[in-house]
């Protein structure tokens, strides 16, 4: 979804305020280098006793070693009950702190900002509360149950030292404090290090490979991939365009098919009364606007190379297939079966029908006329968005790839 300069400036300004704030921590630092509230937030984030029954934490579906995404690589995540699955793919929490509040433009008939894939909450604090009481996630009956578990937990004294000795006597206030501490932890540099190869390249500290350079050219070119129209590769507000969020925070319906591997289809009627006929209304569930049916927030592409499966329902297993889909969605014939997997669709040379066809974007995607080389190069370029890049690690990976390649005869 393309936005006017005014709307983009509003979103960028909100992100810029966060970029300008002093970094609270860098990397996986010990408690001594976190603020007291951030340290409490870290304990809460990884505490598996805060579900019902015990066994699942925020970190179970947002693991630090997996860019704060679900490490299990399933299309959608299960909760503390391993037989219960939600309908959507778990997004990474990295850089989530930079999302502006949900906003709409009546003049443009569009929306942007917010958290979750449908923008239904504005802040990390609001977001942190929902999984605790979602029956498909941590499954606590109410917020008081969560507060009671913290009050009887190993770090209760640490919690009281930050929020007051009488904090647990006021359950609503305590639950707000729990969410606030988690949000404080999520605002540390552990979640937003800005240390990808692309960040280094913007600062003149890295050189793109030929494939990455070609990919960047196609990614940014309005006449070719035009990916940057929604996934901005230069910050509109930060000096030199540094620290781009790789998203305009807007909403769009890319025409993603139903995912036959989505286990939410098999949930009991109390969770999914529609069974296999279920379709995700996306943003419409939030704003009650039928023109937004099937629209989901454009995600940040930071770490996209390592955060599959992709799209709201985890339909795509590979990043290359996502780019191929954007390129050929409307050029290939429709698959005979709407429940055709990515692998089968690629093998058959078709794409299944979109989950929500009425509002599908046919202006900016679907038949981009990119070559196979263009697709490969764009994928290579997006690999530069992965955090933790160092020249040494890249040289080592290149040497390993060269050693593994078959010898030329």
N, C-alpha and C positions, 0 to 999 in steps of 0.2 A: 504494500500500500504506500503510495507516494503522498507526501504531505507538503503543504506550503512552507516557505521559509519561516513564517511566524510560528507555526506549530512546532516545527523542528527546533527553533530557537528556544521555545519554552521547555521542551524535553531536554535539550542540551544544557540549558542553564541549570536545571535540577541536577543533572549529572555532574556538571562542573563544580557545583557547591560541594559535592561529596569528594571529588578529586582533590579539591583544594584543602580539605580538612587534613590535619596531621595524621599520619599513619599510626594506628594504635599498636600494631604489632607487625612483625614480618616473619613469615614462615611459621613452622610449628614450634612456637616459643614456649618455654616453661611458664608456670603461673607467675613467677617473679617478674616477668617481662610483659605480662598482661595486666590491665587494670583490674582491680578487685571484681568489678562487675563483669568484665570479659571472662575472667577466670571462672566465675560462677556459671556464666553462660556456656562455657566449654564443658563443664561438668554436666550441666543439664542436657546439652546437645548429644552427648555420648552415653547418657544414663539409660540402660536397658530396663531398669526397674520401673520406669514411668509409663509403661503400657499395661494393658489388662488382658491376659496375664502378663507378667514380666517377660521380657525377651526382645523387645524392639525399642530402639531409640531413634531420634532424628537421624543420627549417623548411620542407621541400618540401611536407609534408602538414599542417604546422601553421604557416602563414605569419602573421607578425606583423600585416600589414595586413588580414588576414582573420580577426581575433580568434583567431589561432592554431588555425585550422581549415584544411582543404584548400581552397585558393582555386579549384580546378578545378570545384567544384559537381557532381561526378559522384556517383552513388549510393554507390559504394564507391571506394576509392583504389587506384591502381596503384603498384607499387613502382619500383625503379630500372629494372626491365624493364617497359616500358610496355604489354606484352601480358599481364602478370600482375596480377590484381586479387584483393584480399581479399574476404571475405564481408560485412564490416560497414562502415557509414558511419563516417568519421573524426570523433570528437568534438573539440570545442574544448578546449585545455589551459588556458584561462582559468579561474581559481578552482579548478583541480584540486588545488592544495595543501591545500585545506580538507577534503578527503574523509577521514573517519575510517577507521581500519583495518577490514577486513572482520570482521563479527561476526554471530552468530546468536542467536536466542532460541528455545530448545527449547519454552518455554511457549507462545509465540505461533506457532511454526512458521514463522518468517520470518527474513529476512536483511537486512543493510544494510551500507553502507560499501564500501571497497575502490576500486580503480582499474580501468580498462577498463570496458566495458559489462557484463562479467560478474563484476567484483570480484575477479579472480584474483590480483591482487597488492595489497599493503598500502601501499606507499610509492612516491614519485616515483622514488627510486633504483632500485627493482625494475622499475618501468614503463619507465625509460629504457633498460634493457638489452635488452629483448625485440626491438624493431624492428631492431637491428643484425644479429641472427642469424636473423631471419625470412626464409625464401626468397621470400616474396611482398612483402617490404618492401626493406630495405637489403641483404639477401642475402649477408652475410659468412658464410664457412664456420664460423667460430668466433670467440670473444672475443679470442683471441690475434691474429687478423688485424686487429681494430679497434685493439688496443693498438699493433701495429706501425705502422699508418698514422699514429697520433697521434705516435709516437716519431720518425717521419721527416717530420712536418708542420712548417708554418711557425711554430707556436707551441709547439713541444716545450720550448724553454727556459723559456717562461712557465709551462708545465705543471709542469716540474721545480722551478721556484722556489716553487710552491705546495705540491707534494706530496713534494719531496725529490729530490736529484740521482740517487738510485739507483732511483727509482720504476719505471722501465721494465725493470729487472732482475727484477721480481716481477710477472709478467703478471696474475695474479688480483687482486693489490692494485691494480694500475694500472687494470684494468677497473672495479673498484669505485670508484676515484677519478674515472674518466670519468663514470660514472653519478651519482656524488655531486655533481660540478661542474655537470652539466646540471640536476640537481634544485635546486641552490642558485640557479641562474639562474631556474628556473621558480617559485621562491618570492619573487622580487622583485615590486615593485609594477607592473612592466610587465604582469604576468599577472593582477593583481588590484587595479586602481585604485579600485574602488568609486566611480565618478564618473558613474553613469547619472542620468537624470532622476529615477528613483524614489529613488535615494539622496539627491538634492538635495531631493526632496519630503519625505522622512522628516525631513530637517533643517530644514524650513520655508523652503527656499530656492527652491522651484519650485511652480507651481500646475498641477494637472492640468486638461486640457481636459474639457469635458462628457463626451465619448465615453470618455476615459481613466478618468474618475471612475465612470461607469456600468460600465465594464469591470472596474474594481477591485471594485466592489460585487458583481457577478456572480461574479467569480473567487473571492472570499473567502466567499461565501454558501453554507453547507452545503446549503441547499435548492435551490440553482441550479447554478452551475458546480462548486462545491466543489473547484476546482483547488488551493486552498491546503492541502487535506488532505495532499497529497504535495509541493507546491511552496510551501513556507512563505514568506510575504511579510513576516514579522517574526521576527527572531532570538530564540530562546528564552532566550539568555544574555546577549547584548550589550545594554548600556544603551539604553533607548528602542526596542529591537527593531531597531537599526541593523545594517547589513551582513548581511542574510539571504542564505542561500545559494540560495534559491529551489528547494530540494529537501530531502526528508527522508532522502536517500541510500538509500531502500528499493528493492525490486525488485517488478516487476509484469509481467503479460502483458496488454498492451492489445489483443490480438487483431489486430495489424498483419498485413495480407495479404503474400503473396509479391510481390516486386518484379520485374516482367518485364524491367526494365532492369538488373537486377543481373548484371554481367558475370562474376561468380564462377561462375554456372551453366555458363559456356562454358569454364571452365578444364580443363586436361588431367586425366585420371583420377588422376595422381600427386598432384594438389592437391585435386581434388574428384571422388572416385569415384562420387558419386551423380548428377552432372550436374544436370539440371533438377529432379530429385526431391529435391535437397538441401533440408533444413530446418534452421534454426539452433536448437539446443537451449538456447541462452542460458545462464542460471545453472546449469542441470543439468550442463553440461560441467564446471563448477567444483566443485559440491558433491555431485554424483551422487545428487541427490534428485529423483525423478520429479515431485514436487509443484511443483518450481521450473522445470519445462520451459517454455521460451519466455519466461521472465522476464528482464527487463533492468533495469539500475539507472535509477531516475528521474533524468534529467539536471538539472543546474542550468539554470534558464530565463534566466539572465543572458546577454544578447546573442542570445536566441533569434530575434529578428526578422531577424537578419542571418547566421544560421548554417545555413540550409537547404542541401541537402535534409534531411529529418527522419526520425527513428526509426532503429532499429538497422540497417536495410537501405536507408535512403534512399528509402523508398517515396513519401513525400509531398514534393512540390516547393514547396508553399506552406504557410505557417503557418495560414492560414484553413482549409485543407482538414484540417489536423490537428484543429483545434477542432471543425469540422463532423463529423469522424469520431467523436470522443469523444461528440458530441451525438447522432448519428443512426446509429451503427454497428448497433444492434439494431432500429432503427425502419425502416430501408430494407430491401428484399429483397436476397437474395444475388445477386451477378452470376453469369451462366451460366458464365463462364470465370474460374477462380481466378487466372489471370495477366492481370488487367485493370488497366491503369494508373490512376493517380489521376484524370487528366483524363477518361479514358473512363468511369470509374465515376461521376464527377460528372455527366457528360453523360447517362448512362443512368439516373441516380437509384438506384444500387445500390452495395453494397460487396462486394468479393471475400471469399471465405472466409478465416478467420484462418490464419496459418501453423501455429500450434499451438493448436488449439481446446480441448484437454482442460483447460487450466489458465487459460483466459481469464477476466479479471476482469469479471464481469457485475453486481457489486454497486455499484461506484462510477462506472461509465461505460457508455455505449452507448445510453442513451435519456434525455437530460437535460432534454428539453422546452424548450431554449433557442430563442428567436426568432432570425431572421437578424440583427436589430439587436443582440441579446445577443452573438452570435458576432463580429460586426464590432467591438463595443466591447471584448470580451476581447482580440482581436487588437491593437486600439489600445493597450490597457493594457500588454500585453506589450512593445510598442514602447518603453515607458519604461524597460525593463531594459537598454537598449543603452548601453555605455560611451562616454565622450567627450562627454557632453551639456554644452552651454552655452546660456544664454539667447539669446545672439547667433545661434548656429547654428539654434536653433529658430525664432527670428523670421525669419531669412533663408529657411528652408525653408517656413514658412507663407506668406511673401510670394510665393515662387516658385509654390507650389501655387495660390494665389489668382489669380496672373497666368495660369496654365495652364488654369484652369477656364473653361468656356464662359460667355460673358456671358449674364445673365438678360434675357429680353425681356418 
